[in-house]
Amino acid sequence: MARKLLQVVGAVALVGLIVGSFASLAVVSQRVQLVVQEPAEDGARGPDALALLQADVTLLRTDQVALGEGLGQGFAALQAQAQAALESQRGSERERARELAALRAELEGLRGELRAVQLAARDAAAVVAPSAEPVPLAPAEPAEPAGAAASPDPQPSAPAAGASFLSFKLPSQSFRFDGRQKLVLLPALSRVGFDARSTLHDFSGVTQRLSGALEVDLARPELGPRGEVVVESASLDTGVAGRDEELRSTLDTARFKELRFTWSGFENAQVDSAQRTVRGTARGKLSIRGVARDVALPVRVAVDASQRVSIEGELTIRLSEFGIEAPGKLGVVKVEDELQLWLALRARRAGPVAQEPVAREPVHAR
């Protein structure tokens, strides 16, 4: 009897344990959220591969259109030159014919005068010596056959050197490394973001909602560079909706809609004109939530095969320097004050600009 009672109690306890486990699992599943973040890849900071391919295809189409227009204009110019040469040749032939007719008329006049002189001389000789034999008249020179063709003029001269009908440039080949020029950012091929650490896990934020332009002579970047990069602050995406809302609240994006870097100087320039690369430190002001601070941003600049300018750089900042308190939850999950800002930009040449005057030391009279 006691054995049966123990078996019943054991069965009831086992059922209770199973039911309690399921109930606990249901409660825990409502309170615990598991966030799995894949490790960031090196290519995440660069342009999207599909967007880069689309940009290259667009550039090829632009080159194709420019090639067609250039060839059309070149052949039109060539045709105009050929027509002008033909008209010049025809004009020369008409002028030669007029000159030849004038010479013939003058020759006929001289022959007439010569015959008149000969007749007068013969008459005079007959009066002086009637028995003398008459002076024979000089035979008239045979006239040139009517309609005789004049010798053709030489072939028209070739176009002047440098006037080739193929002398045009494609848009993708119009880039010059030296000389001050304007570079306009390409948002579809650019990214700006940050890497942050917290007590629970690390995370990143990124955006392509940006704009800006730079003015610089890449061969001499230290001479009066200027420009800015403007980022839409509310567009930063960390991959988690709740975290994005907290980030927008921390940055107060309703009031401060932009993050801005204003470029005003360049130091420690290492220029390789053959490879078309530049390394150095870009100096300027970084503005976050209305607070601007002087920063020094190490950058790497290169020109790719499609004549785009690539600009990459990273910078460590502290949120507290911009009056921002690092966000946290319940004192358990806390974001570190220090984070890494980075940019991976692509820009296209928009054209040359006036060269900045070089500052000189004042000369004092002695």
ROLUM-986286 format. One line per field, with one value per residue: x, y, z of N, C-alpha, C in turn; residue in three letters. Coordinates in steps of 0.2 Angstrom, whole numbers. Layout:
<atoms>
n.xx X|... .
n.yy Y|... .
n.zz Z|... .
ca.xx X|... .
ca.yy Y|... .
ca.zz Z|... .
c.xx X|... .
c.yy Y|... .
c.zz Z|... .
aa ALA|... .
</atoms>
This chain:
<atoms>
n.xx 4|9|20|13|7|18|22|12|13|26|23|14|22|32|24|20|33|36|25|28|40|37|29|38|46|38|36|49|52|45|52|65|76|85|98|107|121|130|147|155|160|174|171|159|160|163|157|140|140|132|127|139|142|131|133|145|140|131|141|148|137|136|148|147|136|143|153|146|141|153|160|150|150|164|165|156|163|174|168|164|177|182|172|175|188|186|177|187|196|188|186|199|202|192|197|210|206|200|212|220|212|213|227|228|220|228|239|234|232|245|250|242|247|261|259|254|265|274|268|268|282|285|278|285|297|295|292|305|314|308|311|315|313|298|296|295|281|280|276|260|258|252|236|231|222|204|196|206|212|217|232|229|227|238|234|222|228|232|222|226|239|233|220|212|198|195|197|192|186|181|169|173|186|190|197|208|222|230|228|216|200|182|174|160|150|144|130|124|135|142|146|143|147|147|155|152|153|146|141|134|134|143|140|135|132|125|124|118|112|117|126|136|151|168|182|198|215|222|235|242|236|237|235|224|212|194|177|163|154|138|127|111|105|94|94|103|106|105|101|92|76|71|83|87|77|80|93|90|83|93|102|94|86|75|77|90|95|105|121|138|153|165|177|193|207|223|235|252|254|255|259|256|258|260|253|241|237|233|238|235|231|215|209|197|180|169|152|140|124|122|134|150|166|184|193|204|206|212|215|213|215|211|211|200|198|187|188|183|184|190|187|193|192|194|190|192|181|173|158|154|161|153|143|134|126|130|120|110|102|93|104|111|114|125|132|148|157|166|168|170|170|168|171|167|169|163|167|163|171|167|171|184|190|193|210|216|223|240|246|257|271|271|280|291|296|313 .
n.yy -6|6|7|9|21|29|28|35|48|51|51|61|72|72|76|88|95|95|103|115|118|121|132|141|143|149|161|167|168|179|189|189|194|189|194|193|197|198|197|212|215|219|225|231|245|250|255|249|234|232|244|251|244|248|261|261|256|266|276|271|271|285|288|282|289|302|298|295|308|315|309|312|326|327|321|329|341|337|335|348|354|347|351|365|364|359|370|380|375|375|389|393|388|395|408|406|404|416|424|419|421|435|437|431|440|451|447|445|458|463|456|462|475|473|468|479|487|481|481|495|497|490|497|509|505|501|514|520|511|505|494|485|469|464|466|452|448|444|428|424|419|403|402|396|381|383|382|375|365|371|368|357|363|360|347|351|357|348|347|358|355|347|349|338|327|319|324|324|322|309|308|300|300|313|317|326|325|335|353|364|359|355|343|332|324|307|300|287|279|281|280|283|281|273|264|257|252|242|236|225|220|224|236|244|259|265|275|281|293|307|322|334|343|346|356|356|354|340|337|346|346|354|367|378|370|366|362|352|339|332|324|316|315|307|296|287|270|256|243|238|241|247|251|261|270|275|280|291|298|301|309|319|321|328|341|344|341|337|330|336|339|351|355|362|362|354|342|335|329|316|313|304|306|298|286|292|295|300|304|309|321|327|343|351|355|346|344|339|337|351|355|360|354|355|344|331|322|307|303|293|295|291|288|280|267|271|285|290|299|292|293|289|287|287|291|294|298|306|305|313|325|332|335|325|312|295|283|271|257|254|254|243|239|248|260|264|279|282|281|275|285|284|286|282|288|292|302|313|322|339|350|362|375|391|395|395|409|410|411|424|429|445|459|470|486|492 .
n.zz 0|4|-5|-17|-14|-14|-27|-34|-28|-33|-47|-48|-44|-54|-65|-61|-61|-74|-80|-73|-78|-92|-89|-83|-94|-103|-96|-95|-109|-112|-106|-109|-122|-135|-144|-158|-166|-181|-184|-190|-206|-216|-228|-225|-223|-235|-252|-257|-266|-277|-280|-283|-295|-303|-304|-311|-323|-327|-329|-340|-350|-350|-356|-368|-374|-375|-383|-395|-398|-399|-410|-420|-420|-424|-436|-443|-443|-450|-463|-466|-467|-478|-488|-488|-493|-505|-511|-510|-519|-531|-532|-534|-547|-555|-553|-559|-572|-576|-575|-585|-596|-596|-599|-612|-619|-618|-624|-637|-640|-640|-651|-661|-661|-665|-678|-684|-683|-691|-704|-706|-706|-718|-728|-727|-731|-744|-750|-749|-756|-769|-777|-768|-760|-752|-734|-725|-715|-698|-693|-686|-670|-665|-658|-642|-641|-640|-625|-619|-605|-590|-580|-566|-550|-535|-523|-510|-495|-480|-464|-451|-439|-424|-426|-426|-430|-420|-408|-393|-377|-366|-353|-342|-343|-340|-329|-318|-309|-303|-299|-293|-289|-289|-279|-279|-267|-269|-264|-265|-266|-255|-237|-220|-203|-186|-173|-158|-141|-128|-112|-114|-128|-143|-155|-171|-181|-196|-211|-227|-230|-235|-239|-248|-253|-259|-260|-268|-271|-276|-278|-271|-257|-245|-248|-245|-243|-243|-237|-234|-225|-224|-213|-212|-196|-191|-199|-195|-194|-183|-184|-175|-170|-158|-152|-162|-160|-147|-150|-158|-149|-140|-148|-151|-163|-168|-165|-169|-184|-192|-193|-194|-203|-205|-216|-215|-216|-220|-215|-214|-227|-238|-254|-268|-284|-295|-292|-289|-276|-259|-242|-226|-213|-210|-205|-195|-190|-180|-179|-167|-162|-160|-155|-158|-161|-163|-173|-178|-192|-198|-215|-230|-247|-264|-281|-291|-304|-312|-311|-300|-284|-269|-252|-236|-219|-201|-184|-166|-154|-139|-132|-121|-123|-132|-125|-123|-114|-112|-117|-107|-99|-85|-77|-80|-94|-102|-113|-119|-116|-126|-143|-160|-175|-192|-210|-227|-242|-258|-272|-286|-299|-301|-309|-312|-301|-295|-290|-274|-266|-261|-245|-239|-231|-223|-229|-221|-221|-220 .
ca.xx 0|14|23|8|6|24|22|7|16|31|20|11|28|35|19|21|39|35|21|31|45|34|26|44|49|34|37|56|52|42|56|72|76|91|101|113|124|135|153|156|165|178|168|153|161|163|150|137|143|127|127|145|141|126|137|150|136|129|146|149|132|138|154|144|133|148|157|142|141|160|161|146|153|170|163|153|169|178|164|164|183|182|168|178|194|183|175|193|199|184|187|206|201|189|202|215|203|200|219|222|208|216|233|226|218|234|244|231|233|252|251|240|252|266|257|253|272|277|265|271|289|285|276|290|303|293|293|312|317|302|313|317|308|294|298|290|278|281|270|256|259|246|232|229|215|199|194|211|211|223|235|226|230|239|229|221|232|229|220|232|240|229|213|209|191|194|200|187|187|175|168|176|193|192|199|215|224|233|224|211|194|177|172|154|149|140|127|123|142|146|143|146|144|150|156|151|154|142|142|131|137|145|135|137|126|127|119|120|109|122|128|142|156|175|187|205|220|225|242|244|230|238|234|217|206|188|171|159|150|132|123|105|106|89|94|108|103|109|99|87|71|71|89|87|73|84|99|87|82|100|105|88|86|70|79|97|93|111|128|141|160|167|184|197|214|226|242|256|252|259|256|259|255|260|248|235|234|235|237|237|226|211|207|190|175|164|146|135|119|123|140|156|173|190|195|210|204|217|211|216|212|213|207|199|198|181|189|180|189|188|190|191|195|191|191|189|178|170|151|154|164|148|137|129|127|130|113|110|96|92|110|114|117|128|136|154|157|171|166|174|167|171|168|169|165|165|165|164|174|162|175|189|188|199|215|216|229|245|247|264|273|271|287|292|302|318 .
ca.yy 0|12|8|12|28|33|29|40|54|52|53|68|77|72|80|95|97|96|109|121|120|124|139|145|144|154|168|169|170|186|194|189|195|187|198|190|202|195|202|217|213|225|228|235|252|252|256|243|231|232|252|252|241|252|268|260|255|273|280|268|274|292|288|280|295|307|296|296|315|318|307|315|333|327|320|335|346|334|336|355|355|344|355|371|363|359|376|384|373|378|396|394|386|400|414|405|404|423|427|416|425|442|436|430|446|456|444|447|465|464|454|466|481|470|467|486|490|477|484|502|496|487|502|514|502|502|521|522|507|502|488|480|464|466|463|447|449|438|424|425|413|400|403|390|379|385|377|371|365|373|362|357|366|355|345|355|356|344|351|360|350|347|349|331|327|314|328|326|318|305|310|296|302|320|319|328|324|341|358|365|357|354|336|332|317|302|297|280|275|283|278|286|277|273|258|258|247|242|231|218|219|230|237|249|262|267|279|284|299|312|326|338|344|348|360|354|352|334|337|350|347|358|374|381|365|367|358|349|332|333|318|316|312|302|291|282|263|251|236|236|247|250|255|266|276|277|284|297|302|304|314|324|323|332|348|344|336|336|330|340|340|356|354|368|362|347|342|329|327|312|313|300|308|293|281|296|294|305|302|314|323|333|346|354|355|341|346|334|340|358|357|359|353|354|337|330|316|304|301|290|297|288|289|273|266|275|292|293|300|288|296|285|289|286|296|292|304|305|308|318|331|335|336|319|307|289|279|265|254|251|253|236|239|254|261|267|286|283|277|276|287|282|288|279|292|292|309|314|329|343|355|366|381|396|393|399|413|407|416|426|433|452|462|476|491|494 .
ca.zz 0|5|-11|-22|-13|-16|-35|-36|-27|-38|-54|-48|-44|-61|-69|-59|-63|-82|-81|-70|-83|-97|-87|-83|-101|-106|-93|-97|-116|-113|-103|-112|-129|-138|-150|-161|-171|-185|-184|-195|-212|-218|-234|-223|-223|-242|-255|-259|-273|-283|-281|-287|-302|-307|-305|-317|-330|-329|-332|-347|-354|-352|-361|-375|-377|-376|-389|-401|-399|-401|-417|-424|-421|-427|-444|-446|-444|-456|-469|-467|-469|-485|-492|-488|-497|-512|-513|-512|-526|-537|-533|-537|-554|-558|-553|-564|-579|-577|-576|-591|-601|-597|-602|-619|-622|-618|-630|-644|-641|-642|-658|-666|-662|-668|-685|-687|-684|-697|-710|-707|-708|-725|-732|-727|-735|-751|-752|-749|-761|-772|-780|-763|-758|-746|-728|-723|-709|-693|-693|-680|-665|-665|-652|-638|-642|-636|-620|-616|-598|-586|-576|-560|-544|-531|-518|-504|-489|-474|-459|-447|-433|-418|-428|-427|-428|-414|-402|-388|-371|-363|-346|-337|-344|-340|-322|-318|-302|-301|-301|-289|-292|-284|-279|-276|-265|-272|-258|-266|-265|-248|-230|-214|-197|-180|-169|-151|-136|-122|-107|-116|-134|-147|-161|-176|-184|-203|-215|-234|-231|-233|-245|-247|-258|-257|-265|-266|-276|-273|-279|-265|-253|-239|-250|-244|-244|-239|-239|-228|-226|-220|-212|-209|-190|-189|-203|-193|-193|-180|-185|-170|-170|-151|-151|-166|-156|-141|-152|-160|-143|-137|-152|-151|-170|-169|-165|-172|-189|-196|-191|-199|-203|-210|-218|-216|-217|-221|-213|-215|-233|-242|-260|-274|-290|-300|-290|-288|-269|-254|-235|-221|-208|-212|-199|-196|-185|-180|-175|-165|-157|-160|-151|-163|-158|-167|-173|-183|-195|-203|-221|-236|-253|-270|-287|-294|-312|-315|-310|-294|-278|-263|-246|-231|-213|-194|-178|-160|-150|-133|-132|-116|-126|-136|-120|-123|-109|-115|-115|-104|-97|-79|-74|-82|-100|-103|-119|-117|-118|-132|-149|-167|-181|-198|-216|-233|-246|-265|-275|-293|-301|-304|-313|-309|-297|-294|-286|-268|-265|-256|-240|-239|-225|-224|-230|-217|-223|-215 .
c.xx 4|18|19|7|12|25|18|10|22|28|18|17|31|31|20|27|39|31|24|37|43|32|32|46|45|35|44|56|49|47|63|72|83|93|107|115|130|141|153|161|168|175|161|154|162|157|147|139|138|127|133|144|136|129|141|146|134|135|148|144|134|143|151|140|138|152|153|142|148|161|157|148|160|169|160|158|173|175|165|171|184|178|172|184|191|181|182|196|195|185|194|205|198|194|207|212|203|207|221|218|211|223|232|224|223|238|241|232|240|253|248|244|258|265|257|260|275|274|267|278|289|283|282|296|301|293|300|315|311|304|314|311|305|297|293|287|279|275|266|257|252|242|231|222|210|197|199|211|218|226|231|230|232|234|228|226|228|227|226|233|236|222|210|202|189|196|195|189|181|175|172|184|195|194|206|217|227|228|218|204|188|175|165|153|144|136|126|129|145|142|147|143|148|151|156|152|149|144|139|134|139|140|138|131|129|122|122|116|113|123|134|146|163|178|194|209|224|232|246|238|231|236|226|211|200|182|168|155|144|128|117|105|101|89|99|104|107|107|93|83|71|77|90|83|77|90|96|85|88|103|100|88|80|72|86|96|99|117|133|149|162|175|188|204|217|233|245|254|257|256|260|256|254|254|241|232|237|234|239|231|222|208|201|186|170|158|141|130|120|129|146|162|178|192|201|208|209|213|216|212|215|208|206|199|192|182|185|185|186|191|188|195|191|194|188|187|175|163|151|156|159|142|132|131|126|124|114|103|96|99|114|118|119|133|142|154|161|168|170|169|171|167|171|165|168|163|167|167|168|165|180|186|194|204|215|223|233|247|255|265|274|279|287|298|307|320 .
c.yy 6|13|11|19|32|33|34|47|56|54|60|73|78|77|87|99|99|102|115|123|124|131|143|147|150|161|171|171|177|191|195|189|193|191|195|195|199|200|206|215|220|228|232|242|255|253|249|241|232|240|254|250|246|259|267|259|262|277|277|271|281|293|287|286|300|305|297|304|318|316|311|322|332|326|326|340|344|336|343|357|353|349|362|370|363|366|381|382|375|385|397|393|392|407|413|406|412|426|425|420|432|442|435|436|451|453|446|454|467|462|459|472|479|470|474|489|487|480|491|502|494|493|508|511|502|509|522|518|503|495|483|475|466|462|458|448|443|434|424|418|410|401|396|388|381|380|373|371|367|367|363|360|360|353|350|353|352|349|353|355|352|348|343|331|322|318|329|321|315|308|306|297|309|322|321|328|331|347|358|363|355|346|336|325|313|298|289|276|277|281|282|282|277|266|260|251|248|236|224|216|225|230|243|253|265|271|281|290|305|316|330|339|347|351|359|353|346|333|341|351|352|366|375|376|367|363|356|343|333|327|319|312|306|296|285|275|258|244|234|242|251|254|261|272|279|282|291|301|305|309|320|326|327|339|349|339|334|335|332|340|345|356|361|368|354|347|335|326|322|310|309|301|302|288|285|294|299|303|308|315|329|336|350|354|350|344|341|337|347|360|355|359|353|347|337|322|313|301|297|292|293|289|282|273|270|283|295|294|296|291|292|288|287|290|293|298|301|309|314|325|335|336|331|314|300|285|273|263|251|250|247|236|247|255|265|274|287|279|279|279|286|285|284|283|291|299|309|321|333|349|358|372|385|394|398|403|410|413|418|430|441|455|469|480|492|501 .
c.zz 0|-2|-17|-21|-15|-24|-37|-34|-32|-45|-54|-48|-50|-65|-67|-61|-70|-83|-78|-75|-89|-95|-86|-89|-104|-103|-95|-104|-117|-110|-106|-119|-131|-144|-152|-167|-174|-184|-191|-200|-214|-224|-232|-224|-230|-245|-257|-266|-279|-285|-285|-294|-306|-308|-311|-324|-332|-332|-339|-352|-356|-357|-368|-378|-379|-383|-395|-403|-402|-408|-422|-425|-425|-435|-447|-448|-450|-463|-471|-470|-477|-490|-493|-493|-504|-515|-515|-518|-532|-538|-536|-545|-558|-558|-558|-571|-581|-579|-583|-597|-602|-600|-610|-622|-623|-624|-636|-645|-644|-649|-663|-667|-666|-676|-688|-688|-690|-704|-711|-709|-716|-730|-733|-731|-743|-754|-753|-755|-764|-775|-775|-762|-752|-740|-726|-716|-704|-692|-686|-676|-665|-658|-648|-640|-637|-631|-617|-608|-595|-582|-569|-554|-539|-526|-513|-498|-483|-469|-454|-441|-427|-419|-429|-426|-423|-408|-397|-383|-368|-356|-341|-338|-343|-333|-322|-310|-299|-303|-296|-292|-287|-285|-275|-274|-268|-266|-259|-265|-259|-242|-225|-208|-191|-177|-162|-147|-130|-118|-109|-123|-138|-153|-165|-179|-191|-206|-222|-235|-229|-240|-243|-253|-255|-262|-263|-272|-274|-274|-273|-260|-247|-241|-250|-246|-240|-241|-233|-230|-221|-219|-209|-202|-189|-194|-201|-191|-189|-181|-180|-169|-164|-150|-156|-163|-151|-144|-155|-154|-140|-141|-153|-158|-172|-169|-169|-178|-193|-191|-196|-198|-208|-210|-219|-217|-218|-219|-214|-222|-236|-249|-265|-280|-295|-299|-289|-281|-264|-247|-231|-216|-210|-205|-200|-190|-186|-176|-174|-160|-155|-156|-156|-159|-164|-167|-179|-186|-200|-209|-226|-242|-259|-275|-290|-301|-315|-313|-305|-288|-272|-257|-240|-224|-206|-189|-172|-156|-144|-133|-127|-119|-130|-132|-121|-118|-113|-113|-112|-101|-90|-75|-76|-88|-101|-109|-116|-120|-125|-137|-155|-172|-187|-204|-222|-239|-253|-268|-282|-294|-304|-308|-309|-306|-297|-289|-280|-268|-260|-252|-240|-233|-227|-224|-226|-220|-218|-215 .
aa MET|ALA|ARG|LYS|LEU|LEU|GLN|VAL|VAL|GLY|ALA|VAL|ALA|LEU|VAL|GLY|LEU|ILE|VAL|GLY|SER|PHE|ALA|SER|LEU|ALA|VAL|VAL|SER|GLN|ARG|VAL|GLN|LEU|VAL|VAL|GLN|GLU|PRO|ALA|GLU|ASP|GLY|ALA|ARG|GLY|PRO|ASP|ALA|LEU|ALA|LEU|LEU|GLN|ALA|ASP|VAL|THR|LEU|LEU|ARG|THR|ASP|GLN|VAL|ALA|LEU|GLY|GLU|GLY|LEU|GLY|GLN|GLY|PHE|ALA|ALA|LEU|GLN|ALA|GLN|ALA|GLN|ALA|ALA|LEU|GLU|SER|GLN|ARG|GLY|SER|GLU|ARG|GLU|ARG|ALA|ARG|GLU|LEU|ALA|ALA|LEU|ARG|ALA|GLU|LEU|GLU|GLY|LEU|ARG|GLY|GLU|LEU|ARG|ALA|VAL|GLN|LEU|ALA|ALA|ARG|ASP|ALA|ALA|ALA|VAL|VAL|ALA|PRO|SER|ALA|GLU|PRO|VAL|PRO|LEU|ALA|PRO|ALA|GLU|PRO|ALA|GLU|PRO|ALA|GLY|ALA|ALA|ALA|SER|PRO|ASP|PRO|GLN|PRO|SER|ALA|PRO|ALA|ALA|GLY|ALA|SER|PHE|LEU|SER|PHE|LYS|LEU|PRO|SER|GLN|SER|PHE|ARG|PHE|ASP|GLY|ARG|GLN|LYS|LEU|VAL|LEU|LEU|PRO|ALA|LEU|SER|ARG|VAL|GLY|PHE|ASP|ALA|ARG|SER|THR|LEU|HIS|ASP|PHE|SER|GLY|VAL|THR|GLN|ARG|LEU|SER|GLY|ALA|LEU|GLU|VAL|ASP|LEU|ALA|ARG|PRO|GLU|LEU|GLY|PRO|ARG|GLY|GLU|VAL|VAL|VAL|GLU|SER|ALA|SER|LEU|ASP|THR|GLY|VAL|ALA|GLY|ARG|ASP|GLU|GLU|LEU|ARG|SER|THR|LEU|ASP|THR|ALA|ARG|PHE|LYS|GLU|LEU|ARG|PHE|THR|TRP|SER|GLY|PHE|GLU|ASN|ALA|GLN|VAL|ASP|SER|ALA|GLN|ARG|THR|VAL|ARG|GLY|THR|ALA|ARG|GLY|LYS|LEU|SER|ILE|ARG|GLY|VAL|ALA|ARG|ASP|VAL|ALA|LEU|PRO|VAL|ARG|VAL|ALA|VAL|ASP|ALA|SER|GLN|ARG|VAL|SER|ILE|GLU|GLY|GLU|LEU|THR|ILE|ARG|LEU|SER|GLU|PHE|GLY|ILE|GLU|ALA|PRO|GLY|LYS|LEU|GLY|VAL|VAL|LYS|VAL|GLU|ASP|GLU|LEU|GLN|LEU|TRP|LEU|ALA|LEU|ARG|ALA|ARG|ARG|ALA|GLY|PRO|VAL|ALA|GLN|GLU|PRO|VAL|ALA|ARG|GLU|PRO|VAL|HIS|ALA|ARG .
</atoms>
